[in-house]
Amino acid sequence: MKHLIRRLRATWQPDMYHGWGKTNRYFEGWYLKIVDKTEQYAFAFIPGISMARDGKAHAFLQVLNGKQCTSEYHRFEASDFVPSEFDFNLQLADNQFSTQSLKINLPNIKGCLTFQNTTPWTKMLGAPGIMGWFSFVPFMECYHGVVSLNHTITGSLEIDGKSVDFGGGRGYIEKDWGISFPRGWIWLQTNHFNNDLNAPISLIASVAHIPFLGMHFIGYIVGFWFKGKLHRFATYTGAKMKAQLVDNQVFLSFKDRQYQLDISATKAGTGNLISPIQGEMTGKMSESLQAMIHIRFFEKDQLIYEGTGRNAGLEVAGETDVLWTTIWRR
């Protein structure tokens, strides 16, 4: 009963841990991206838990160095993974992660950072997070959540013996949980636009192959934070999409009755990460933190914003052929 209550609480608070009572074929992880003010340093820290088919479990902390295109996988005992039952606050051995801060104690990276002015995904009636009403659908392969679209950073880290000031930098936090990552997916994110109009602009977009009740569909979720408002384009909102890959560029378009968002993402240097398959961290993928993302945002037929995002996260992974379409589709 205690685990059930905790899972019900987590359904309405996607940021917190969802795996209470799980013993096999399960993973959960958070993704904390940080970029310093000078934009010379960009990292993603990915703490999580992995439970294989046979019940063997371990905790982990992946570190992606976006500028050097390198990654590390630090393995911990499952008992080192200690999540809060009320919010996102995770203790992982000598490392700690929450909505407000992170503490890293690894051989080559140490220090504490604090996050200010966090921007949570706007909740709506029947839609506690980025997945909308799909948040309540049981037995989905993978669930997704956004903890903070954009926030500022204070503090410093010691990286390879050098002190690096992250004060004035920007961050982003999201998470995934479930059984496996999708068969194929596109994911991109940036909150470093070239003309912020005196207000933060953030973009998160994901398109994926979603198995569902013995069939499948192409699901998509887009959040565009612009002038203090979150614009959603998603399968559950009735929006339409197009997706193409041409050479090293990804082209995505999303529209509803009032708005249209066109995205062009250019691939750049990547680092290798490990992804979950049936709860076990045995998959492989690559991610860039150097991608450039150009967007155009229309209200009706009027262009109201055009800009380019830097330090962008970009993943084009798995069997992406199933995602491409040159015509508008839901």
N, C-alpha and C positions, 0 to 999 in steps of 0.2 A: 504493500500500500504506500509506503514511504517513497519508493521509486516512481510509482504512478503519479503521485502528487507532484514530485519534482519534474517529471516529464510534461505534465499538464502546464505547470508554471512556465517551463521553457518554451512551450508552444506559443505563448503570448509574449515571451521575451526571447526572441531568436538569438540574442547576443550570448546568452548563458549556455552552459553545457547541457546537451540533450541525451547523453548516453547512459543515464542512470539505469542500472540493472542489466545493461548489455554485457554479454560475455563472449560473443564471437561474431564474425562477419560484420564488423562495424569499424568505422573510423570517424574521427572528428578533429578538426584543426582550424586554427585562426591564422589570419594573414595580416601582419602589421608591416606596412611600408613606410619608410622614412627617407626624406631627402633633405639635405642640409641647405642653408640659405644660399650658399655659393653654387649649389647644384653640382659640386664636384664629387659628392658621396651620395649613393642611393643603395639602400638595403631593404630586403624583405626578410622578416623573421616569421617562421611558420612553426609554432608549437602545436603538438597534437598527441593523439592516442590511436594506436592501431591494434585491432583484435582479429586474428586470423580465423579461418574455418575451424581449426582444431582447438581454439580457445587460447592459444599462446598470444600474449599481449605484450606490447612495449610502448613506451612513450618516446617522443622524438622532438627535436628542434632542428628544422632546416634553416640554413642561412644562405640567402642569395645576395652576392655582391654584384649589383647591377652595372657598375662601371668597369669592373675587372672581368665580368662574365664568368664568375666562378661560384661554386656552391659547396656547402658542407652539410653532412647529415650526422647529427649527434643523437646517439641512441641512449635511452634511459630505461630504468626499470619502470614497470607500470605503476608501482607503488609511489614513484616520484611525482606522478601526475595527480594533483590535488586541486580540483575545481571548486569554486563557490557554488552553493545551491541556490543563490539568490540573484547573481549577476555575473558578468564576465570579469572574473578575477581568478586567475590560474597561477598556482605555484607549481613550478616544474624544477625539482631539485633546488639549485641555488638561483634559478631564474624565475622572474615573476612578470605576468602580463595582465593588463586590465584596460578598460576603456580610458583610464586617466593616465596610465604610465606603463613603462616597461623597465625591467632590471635584467641586465645580461651579465652572466659570469661564466664566460667560456675562455679557453686558453688564449685566444687571440683577440677577443672582443669583451670588454668589460665596461660597466657604467650604468647610469640611470637617466632616463628621459621622462619628462612630464608632458602630457598633452592638454592643451587648452582650447577652448572654443570648439569643442567637438560638434559635429553636424550629423545627428542620427537620421536614418531613413524615416521619413514621415509616416506615422501609423494612421490607418483609417479603419473605420468600422468593418470588421470581417477580414481585415488585411493587416496582420501584426508586423509584417516585414516585407522584404523585397519580393517574396514569392506569392503575395496576395493570398487568395483563398486556397491555393495549392499547399500552403503551410499546414492545412488541416487534413490533407490527403495522406493516408497511411501507406507504407510499403513502397514509397518512391525510392529510386536508386540513389539519388543525391539531392540534398536540400542546401539552400544557399541563404546567407544572411549578410547584411551590411551593418557594421557597428558604427562607423563614422565615415562619412563621405569626404570630410576635410577637417583638419585641425592644425593648429600651430604647435611647435615643439620648443621646449626649453631643456637645457642640460647638455651634457657631452658624453662621448664614448671614447675609450682608449682602444684604438684599432691598430693591431700589430705594433704596440708600444708607442703609438703617436696619439696625442689627445686631439680629438676632433669635436669642435663646437657645433652642435645642431640647433642652437638657439636661433629662432626666426625661421626655421625650416618648416616643412609641411609634411603631414602624414595622412594615412588612410588605413582603415581596418575593415576586414570582412571575414567570413568564415564559411566552411562547408562541413556537412556531416551526412552519414548514410552508409551505403555499402561500397559503392564504386564511383569513380568519376565517369562521365558519359562516354559513349562509344566515340564520339567526335564533338569538338567544341571550339568556339572562338570566345576569347575573353579579352577585354581591354579596359584600361582605367588610367585616368590622368586628372590631376588638379593643379597643373602648372600651365596655364594658358597665357598667351603672349599679350593679351589685353584684358585684364580682369575687371575693368570698368569700376574700380574701387570696391568691388565685392567679389568674394570667391566664386569661381566657376569650377564645377566638378562634373566628371563623366564616368559612368560605369556601364558597360554593355556586355551581354553574354548571349550567345546563340548556341544551342546544344541539341543533340539527338536524345530524346527522352522516351525510354520504354514505359508503357502504361497499359495495364490490363491485357497483356499478351500482344499488344500492338505497339506503335510508337508514334510520336509526333515531333516536329521541330519546335522547340520552345525558345522563347527569347525574353529577356528582361533588360530594360534600359532605364537608367536614372540620370537625368541631366539637371543639375542644380544650377539655376540661373536666376540672378537678381532675387535671391532669397526664396525661390520657389522650386519645388521638385516636380519636374515633368517626367511622367512615366510613359513608357511604351512597352507593352508586354502582351504575351499570349492572352492573359486573363483580362486585359483592358479592351480587347478587340482591335488592337492596332495591327497594321500590316507591315511586312518587311520584304527587303530584297538583300541578297548577299552574293558577292562575287570575289574570287581571288584571281588577280592578274599579276603575273610575275611575283614580285615580292610585296605586293600591296593588297590589302583587304579593303573592300568597299561594302559598306552596310548602309541601308536606308530604312527608316522607320517613319510611319505616319499614322495619324488618326484624323478625326474630322476637323481639327483646328490647327494642329502643328505637324511639321515634318522635320526630321533630323537626318542629315546626310553625313556619313563618317568615312574618312579615308585614312587608313592606318598603314604606315610604312615600317616594315620589319627592320630590325637592327640586331646588334650583338646579343647573344642569348647565353644563359647559364642553364645547366641541366638540373632538374628537380625530380624527386620520386613521388609518384602518385598512387592512390589506393586502388586495389582490385580485390573485390570480395573482402574488404576490410584490411587486407594485408598490403603493406607498402612495397609493392613489387613492380609497379608500372614506371614508365619513363616519359618525361615530357621536357620541353624547354620553354624558357620564359625570358623575354627581354624587359629591361627597365630603361631602355634607351630608345624606344620607339617614338615616332612622331605621329600625332593624330590631328588631322585637319577636319574641322566640322563646319557645317552651315546649318543654321536653325531658322526655320520659316514659320511665320504665323499666317495661315491661309497661303497666299502666294507671295507674301512680302518677306524678304530676307531681313531678319532682325538681329542676327549675330553671325559673325564669321571669325574664326580664330584657330590657332594651332596650339596643341598641347604637347609639352615636352616631358621628358622623364616618364614616359608612358609605359605601363605594364601591358604586355601583349603576349597572348598564347594562341597558337593555331595548332591544335593537337588532335591526334587520333584520326579516324576516318572522316575527314571533313567533306569528302565528296557529297555526302548525304545532305549537307547544309546549303549548298549553292543553289540559287534561283535568280534568274534575271527578270522575273515577273513578280508583281506584288502578290503576296500570299499571307494568309493568317497563320 
